[in-house]
Amino acid sequence: MSLLSRMAAPAATDDVAKLVAGLLARPGAAAGLPGRAAAKLSGRVPAAVRIPPGPTGLGTSALRVVPRESRESRDSFPDLYCPPALRTDPALAREVNDRLVEWAEEVGIYPGRLDRVRATDFGRMMMLAHPGSDDPGRLLAAARCALAEWATDDHYCDDETMGAGPALLGSQLGLAYTSADPTHPPSRSVRPVAEGLDADPVRVALRDAFERLGRYADATQTARLRHEIAMLFVGFGQEGSWRSTGRMPAVWEYLAHRQINSFMPCLALIDVVEGYRLSPEEYEDPRVRRALTMAGTASSLVNDLYSMAKEQDSGGVEFSLPTVIAAEAKCSLREAVERSVAVHDELVRTFEREAAALALTGSPELVRFLAGVWAWLGGNREWHASSARYA
């Protein structure tokens, strides 16, 4: 279920809501990257996104739950290990959100549901997740891309009232991608292709978001985003196959899926939003790619955890790490959430450790980008934790 679709889900039952609220009540004490790397970061990135030195530690095993009696100085719930949000600016958030709702109306996505878009407050999400930029235009450019991607999920994957359905999914996603990576038909087909693409508001939104992003992003940054969106659409198709066949994936399969059906398209725009350029060579370096995809997966598991309460009451089968673990391990929902928190924490700790190592030898742009990812994790968690949509 996508972010916007969850707005219409019924309120969660008290038992499930209290479980999630208790398990995720407090973030773990993740202050920043360790040692020399933190000092290097602090000297090479803007003050708004500096990462202060702080504690770190080894990741836990992916699906191991620490026995409750062995948790020293902790209550009966695990903490979610995540950095804090680095800034709050309600006025900036409101400006970005207002302009985003105006754009959604202009391109035609979510007709009659713009109040839901406004209430979701993606402007606040962008403000929290990108503390390295005070430019509402750049934040709006990223917000347009994000909303177009989430509209793709709603219109094609989740919301049958908007035309979603498994039989149409592959065709719809293929055409949607051509809006981000323009098709070049022979001359006799130019007009029908253009008319066909213009007939669907999701395709219009994707095309317009990319065109407006070009004001801030160069060709390599735009190509990077296209790649991440292509992978996201593959993930949409993968989940669609589970829905159409009624099959619950294995845990390992779901975790592989969450790497591509993730917030990676949002992370890919960190340098664009902040006004610099990370080179393609460094972005695609296998070591950097490993760290970034772990961060992307972790941020998506935050969404799994915070949205679980509503999804459990929405009817039908919903796919999240807790539900997949509970089905495979035949364990309680509580234990499945605890195991999911452990997976998230291992990914964040591993990113923290490997980003610190990369920062010691990377370019100033890579150091700044990694700091931006760390800040994005904190802002993403804060938005999920404080949004009325998950209450």
C-alpha positions in Angstrom: 0.0 0.0 0.0 1.4 3.4 -1.0 1.8 6.4 1.2 -1.3 8.2 -0.2 -3.4 5.1 -0.1 -2.8 4.7 3.6 -4.5 8.0 4.3 -7.8 6.3 3.4 -7.2 3.1 5.4 -9.4 2.7 8.5 -8.0 3.4 11.9 -5.9 0.6 13.4 -7.2 -1.5 16.2 -6.0 -0.5 19.6 -3.9 -3.6 20.1 -1.9 -3.3 16.9 -1.6 0.5 17.2 -0.3 0.2 20.8 2.1 -2.5 19.8 3.7 -0.4 17.1 3.6 2.8 19.2 5.4 1.0 22.0 8.0 -0.6 19.9 8.9 2.6 18.0 8.4 5.1 20.8 12.0 6.1 21.0 14.8 6.2 18.5 18.1 4.7 19.6 21.0 7.0 20.4 22.4 7.4 17.0 24.2 10.7 17.2 26.6 10.4 14.2 29.4 8.8 12.4 32.4 7.8 14.5 35.8 9.2 15.1 38.0 10.7 12.4 35.3 10.4 9.8 32.9 12.5 11.8 35.5 15.2 12.3 36.3 15.1 8.6 32.6 15.4 7.7 32.2 18.3 10.1 34.9 20.3 8.4 33.7 19.6 4.8 30.0 20.0 4.7 27.6 22.9 5.5 26.7 23.4 9.2 23.1 22.4 8.6 24.1 18.9 7.7 27.2 18.3 9.9 27.2 15.0 11.7 28.5 15.3 15.3 30.7 12.6 16.7 28.9 10.0 18.6 28.5 6.4 19.6 28.5 3.6 17.0 28.6 -0.2 17.2 28.5 -3.4 15.3 25.3 -4.5 13.5 23.2 -7.2 14.9 22.6 -10.4 13.0 19.8 -9.8 10.5 16.9 -11.7 12.1 18.2 -12.4 15.6 16.2 -11.0 18.5 18.3 -10.1 21.6 16.7 -11.9 24.6 14.8 -9.3 26.7 16.6 -10.2 29.8 19.9 -9.4 28.2 19.0 -5.8 27.2 20.8 -3.7 29.7 19.4 -0.3 30.6 16.4 -0.8 28.3 12.8 -1.2 28.8 10.7 -4.0 27.3 10.8 -2.6 23.9 13.7 -2.2 21.4 14.7 1.2 20.3 14.8 2.1 16.6 18.4 3.0 15.8 18.3 6.2 13.8 19.8 9.7 13.8 17.7 12.6 14.9 16.2 15.1 12.5 18.6 18.0 12.1 16.3 20.9 11.7 12.7 22.0 11.7 11.3 24.9 9.7 7.5 25.0 9.6 7.3 28.0 7.3 9.6 26.3 4.7 7.7 23.1 4.9 4.3 24.9 4.5 5.6 26.8 1.4 6.8 23.6 -0.3 3.7 21.7 0.6 1.4 24.5 -0.7 3.2 24.7 -4.0 3.3 20.9 -4.3 -0.5 20.7 -3.9 -0.9 23.4 -6.6 1.3 21.4 -8.9 -0.7 18.2 -8.3 -3.9 20.0 -9.3 -2.2 21.4 -12.4 -1.0 18.0 -13.7 -4.3 16.3 -12.7 -3.1 13.6 -10.2 -5.4 12.9 -7.3 -8.5 14.7 -8.6 -10.9 15.3 -5.8 -8.3 14.1 -3.3 -6.0 17.0 -3.0 -7.0 17.5 0.7 -5.4 14.1 1.2 -2.2 15.2 -0.5 -2.1 18.3 1.6 -2.7 16.4 4.8 0.1 14.0 4.0 2.4 17.0 4.1 5.2 15.9 1.8 6.5 19.5 2.0 7.4 18.8 5.7 9.0 15.5 4.7 11.3 17.3 2.2 12.1 20.0 4.8 13.1 17.4 7.4 14.9 15.1 5.0 17.0 17.7 3.2 18.4 20.0 6.0 21.3 21.0 3.7 19.0 23.2 1.6 16.8 26.2 2.4 15.8 26.7 -1.3 12.1 26.0 -1.7 12.5 25.6 -5.4 15.0 22.8 -5.1 12.9 21.1 -2.4 9.8 21.4 -4.5 11.7 19.9 -7.5 12.4 16.8 -5.4 8.9 16.8 -4.0 7.4 16.7 -7.5 9.4 13.7 -8.5 8.5 11.9 -5.2 4.8 12.6 -5.6 4.8 11.5 -9.2 6.4 8.2 -8.1 3.9 7.7 -5.3 1.1 8.6 -7.7 2.3 5.8 -10.0 2.0 3.4 -7.1 -1.5 4.6 -6.2 -3.0 4.8 -9.7 -1.5 1.6 -11.0 -0.8 -0.7 -8.1 -3.0 0.0 -5.1 -6.1 2.0 -5.6 -8.7 0.2 -7.8 -10.9 3.4 -7.8 -8.0 5.1 -9.8 -7.7 2.2 -12.2 -5.2 0.0 -10.5 -5.3 -3.7 -11.4 -2.7 -6.5 -11.9 -3.7 -7.2 -15.4 -2.8 -3.7 -16.5 0.2 -3.1 -14.3 3.0 -4.1 -16.7 1.6 -2.0 -19.6 1.0 1.0 -17.4 4.5 1.0 -15.8 6.1 0.6 -19.2 4.3 3.7 -20.6 5.0 5.6 -17.4 8.7 5.1 -17.7 8.7 6.6 -21.2 7.5 9.8 -19.6 10.7 9.9 -17.6 12.9 8.7 -20.4 11.2 10.2 -23.5 10.4 7.9 -26.4 11.4 8.8 -29.9 8.9 7.3 -32.4 9.0 7.5 -36.2 7.4 10.7 -37.6 4.1 9.1 -38.4 3.6 8.0 -34.8 4.7 11.2 -33.0 1.3 12.7 -32.6 -0.6 9.5 -31.4 2.3 8.7 -29.0 2.1 12.3 -27.6 -1.7 12.2 -27.3 -1.5 8.8 -25.6 1.0 9.9 -23.1 -0.9 13.1 -22.4 -4.1 11.1 -21.7 -2.9 9.8 -18.4 -2.2 12.2 -15.4 0.5 10.0 -13.9 2.5 10.1 -17.2 1.9 13.9 -17.3 3.2 14.3 -13.7 6.3 12.2 -14.3 7.2 14.1 -17.5 6.6 17.5 -16.0 8.5 16.6 -12.8 11.5 15.6 -14.9 11.3 18.6 -17.1 11.2 20.9 -14.1 14.0 19.0 -12.4 16.2 19.9 -15.4 16.5 23.4 -14.0 18.6 22.1 -11.2 20.0 18.7 -12.3 22.6 18.0 -15.0 22.3 15.1 -17.5 24.1 12.6 -15.3 22.0 13.4 -12.3 18.8 13.0 -14.3 20.1 9.7 -15.8 20.8 8.5 -12.2 17.2 9.2 -11.2 15.9 7.5 -14.3 17.8 4.4 -13.3 16.4 4.4 -9.7 12.9 4.9 -11.0 13.3 2.0 -13.4 14.3 -0.2 -10.5 11.4 1.2 -8.4 8.9 0.2 -11.2 10.4 -3.3 -11.3 9.7 -3.5 -7.6 6.1 -2.4 -8.2 5.7 -5.2 -10.8 7.2 -7.7 -8.4 4.7 -6.8 -5.6 2.0 -6.9 -8.2 2.8 -10.5 -9.0 2.5 -11.4 -5.3 -0.9 -9.8 -5.1 -2.2 -11.4 -8.3 -1.1 -14.9 -7.2 -1.8 -14.5 -3.6 1.7 -15.6 -2.7 3.5 -14.4 0.5 7.2 -14.0 -0.4 10.0 -15.5 1.7 11.9 -13.1 4.0 15.0 -13.1 1.9 12.9 -12.4 -1.2 11.1 -9.5 0.5 14.4 -8.0 1.7 15.8 -8.2 -1.9 12.6 -6.6 -3.1 12.8 -3.7 -0.6 16.2 -2.7 -2.0 14.6 -1.7 -5.3 11.1 -0.8 -4.0 12.6 1.8 -1.7 13.3 5.5 -1.2 16.4 5.3 -3.4 14.9 7.7 -6.0 14.6 10.3 -3.2 18.2 9.6 -1.9 19.5 10.0 -5.5 18.5 13.7 -5.5 20.4 14.7 -2.4 23.1 16.5 -4.2 20.6 18.1 -6.6 18.6 19.5 -3.7 21.8 20.9 -2.0 23.2 22.4 -5.2 26.4 20.4 -6.0 27.2 17.3 -8.1 28.4 13.8 -7.0 30.2 12.3 -9.9 28.7 9.2 -11.7 32.0 7.3 -10.9 31.5 7.8 -7.2 27.8 7.2 -7.1 28.2 3.9 -9.0 31.3 2.8 -7.0 30.3 -0.6 -5.6 31.3 0.4 -2.1 29.2 3.5 -2.3 26.3 1.7 -3.9 26.3 -0.9 -1.1 26.1 1.8 1.5 23.4 3.8 -0.3 21.2 0.8 -0.9 21.4 -0.3 2.7 20.3 3.2 3.7 17.5 3.0 1.1 16.3 -0.3 2.4 16.4 0.9 6.1 14.4 4.0 5.3 11.8 1.8 3.6 11.6 -0.5 6.6 10.8 2.6 8.7 7.7 3.0 6.4 6.9 -0.7 6.9 7.0 -0.4 10.6 5.1 2.9 11.0 2.4 2.0 8.4 1.8 -1.5 9.8 -0.9 -0.5 12.2 -3.1 0.9 9.5 -2.3 -1.8 7.0 -3.3 -4.6 9.4 -6.9 -3.1 9.4 -7.1 -2.2 5.8 -8.3 -5.7 4.6 -6.6 -8.0 2.2 -2.9 -9.0 2.2 -0.4 -6.3 2.7 3.3 -6.9 2.3 5.7 -5.5 5.0 8.7 -7.0 6.7 6.8 -7.8 9.9 4.0 -9.6 8.0 6.4 -11.6 6.0 8.5 -12.6 9.0 5.3 -13.5 11.0 4.2 -15.7 8.1 7.5 -17.5 7.6 8.5 -17.9 11.2 5.0 -18.5 12.5 5.7 -16.1 15.3 3.6 -13.4 17.0 3.3 -10.0 15.4 5.2 -8.5 18.4 8.2 -10.8 17.7 8.0 -10.1 14.0 8.2 -6.3 14.7 11.1 -6.8 17.1 12.9 -8.8 14.4 12.2 -6.1 11.8 13.6 -3.5 14.1 16.8 -5.6 14.4 17.0 -5.8 10.6 16.6 -2.0 10.3 19.2 -1.3 13.0 21.8 -3.6 11.5 21.4 -1.8 8.1 21.7 1.7 9.7 24.7 0.7 11.8 26.4 -0.9 8.8 25.8 2.2 6.7 27.1 4.4 9.5 30.3 2.3 9.7 30.9 2.0 6.0 30.0 5.6 5.3 32.6 6.7 7.8 35.2 4.6 6.1 34.3 6.0 2.6 34.5 9.5 4.0 38.1 9.1 4.9 39.2 8.7 1.2 36.3 10.1 -0.8 36.0 13.4 -2.6 34.4 16.4 -0.8 31.3 15.8 -2.8 31.0 12.2 -1.6 31.6 13.2 2.0 28.8 15.7 1.7 26.5 13.2 0.0 27.0 10.6 2.7 26.3 13.3 5.3 23.1 14.1 3.4 22.1 10.4 3.4 22.6 10.3 7.2 20.5 13.4 7.6 17.9 12.0 5.2 17.5 8.9 7.4 16.8 11.1 10.5 14.3 13.3 8.7 12.5 10.4 7.1 12.1 8.7 10.5 10.9 12.0 12.1 8.3 12.5 9.4 7.0 9.0 9.9 7.0 9.2 13.6 5.2 12.6 13.8 2.8 12.4 10.8 -0.9 12.2 11.7 -1.3 9.7 8.9 0.3 7.0 11.1 -1.3 7.9 14.4 
